[in-house]
């Protein structure tokens, strides 16, 4: 009888701890949600000065600009965003196709944490066109 009581009590205690952890994790995720509006110039410049990850590693980035060009590389579609400097900003939309062409307006969504440095600037991986 005592063993059954301890087993039931342990199961209830464990379920309570799991529930508290679930709700705390949800609250933490929402409390730290960070969405930032940036420009292609800001992103390219920040990557070239090693400030990108310090500024936006934990942020979701929304950027508006103009398409400078669209290309394919290793099965992925890369959209180059127009910048006013030598540093470039690219958006990798994966195997998704697009009808965008140079000169079109664009608005994108990307996670700062998975951006990558490329020799000419910044590559936003897993980018979504809005």
C-alpha positions in Angstrom: 0.0 0.0 0.0 2.8 2.4 0.9 4.6 1.6 -2.4 1.5 2.4 -4.4 1.0 5.7 -2.5 4.6 6.7 -3.2 4.3 5.7 -6.9 1.1 7.8 -7.3 2.6 10.7 -5.4 5.7 10.6 -7.5 3.7 10.5 -10.7 1.6 13.5 -9.6 4.8 15.4 -8.6 6.4 14.6 -11.9 3.4 15.7 -13.9 3.2 18.9 -11.9 6.9 19.7 -12.6 6.4 19.0 -16.3 3.3 21.3 -16.5 5.1 24.1 -14.7 8.1 23.7 -17.0 5.9 23.8 -20.1 4.2 27.0 -19.1 7.4 28.7 -17.9 9.0 27.8 -21.3 6.1 29.3 -23.2 6.2 32.5 -21.1 10.0 32.8 -21.6 9.6 32.4 -25.3 7.0 35.1 -25.6 8.8 37.4 -23.2 12.0 37.3 -25.2 10.3 37.5 -28.7 12.2 40.3 -30.6 11.2 41.5 -34.0 13.3 44.2 -35.6 12.8 46.3 -38.8 16.1 46.7 -40.6 17.3 47.8 -44.0 19.5 45.8 -46.4 22.2 48.5 -45.9 22.0 48.1 -42.1 22.4 44.3 -42.3 25.2 44.4 -44.8 27.1 47.1 -42.9 26.6 45.3 -39.6 28.0 42.1 -41.0 31.0 43.8 -42.5 31.8 45.5 -39.1 31.3 42.3 -37.1 28.2 43.8 -35.3 25.5 41.7 -36.9 25.3 38.9 -34.4 25.7 41.2 -31.4 22.8 43.3 -32.7 20.4 40.7 -34.1 21.5 37.2 -33.1 18.3 36.7 -31.1 16.0 38.7 -33.4 13.6 38.1 -36.2 14.4 40.5 -38.9 11.9 42.2 -41.3 13.5 44.1 -44.1 12.1 46.1 -47.0 14.0 47.0 -50.1 14.5 46.5 -53.8 15.6 43.4 -55.6 19.1 43.9 -57.2 19.0 40.4 -58.8 17.9 36.8 -58.5 20.2 33.8 -59.1 20.4 30.1 -58.5 23.1 28.3 -56.5 23.2 24.6 -55.6 19.4 24.4 -56.1 18.6 27.4 -53.9 17.1 30.7 -55.1 19.2 33.7 -53.9 17.8 37.2 -54.0 20.2 40.0 -53.8 18.9 43.1 -52.1 19.9 46.6 -53.3 22.4 48.3 -51.0 24.2 51.6 -51.3 27.6 50.2 -50.3 30.1 47.6 -51.4 28.7 45.2 -48.9 25.7 43.1 -50.1 22.7 41.5 -48.5 21.3 38.2 -49.9 18.1 36.3 -49.1 18.3 32.5 -49.6 14.7 31.3 -50.1 15.7 27.7 -50.6 14.2 25.7 -53.4 11.2 28.0 -53.6 10.9 29.7 -57.0 10.0 33.3 -57.4 8.9 35.7 -60.1 10.8 38.6 -58.6 13.2 40.5 -60.9 15.6 43.3 -60.5 13.9 46.5 -59.5 10.9 44.8 -57.8 10.1 45.9 -54.2 10.5 43.2 -51.6 9.8 42.6 -48.0 11.5 39.7 -46.2 11.5 37.8 -42.9 14.6 36.1 -41.5 16.1 34.9 -38.3 19.3 36.8 -37.4 20.8 33.8 -35.6 21.1 31.7 -38.8 22.5 34.5 -41.1 25.8 33.7 -42.6 28.8 35.8 -43.5 29.7 35.7 -47.2 32.8 37.4 -48.8 30.6 40.2 -50.2 28.3 40.7 -47.1 25.5 38.8 -45.4 23.4 35.8 -46.5 20.1 35.4 -44.8 19.3 31.7 -44.7 15.8 30.4 -44.5 14.5 33.7 -45.6 10.8 34.2 -46.4 9.4 36.7 -48.9 6.4 38.4 -47.4 
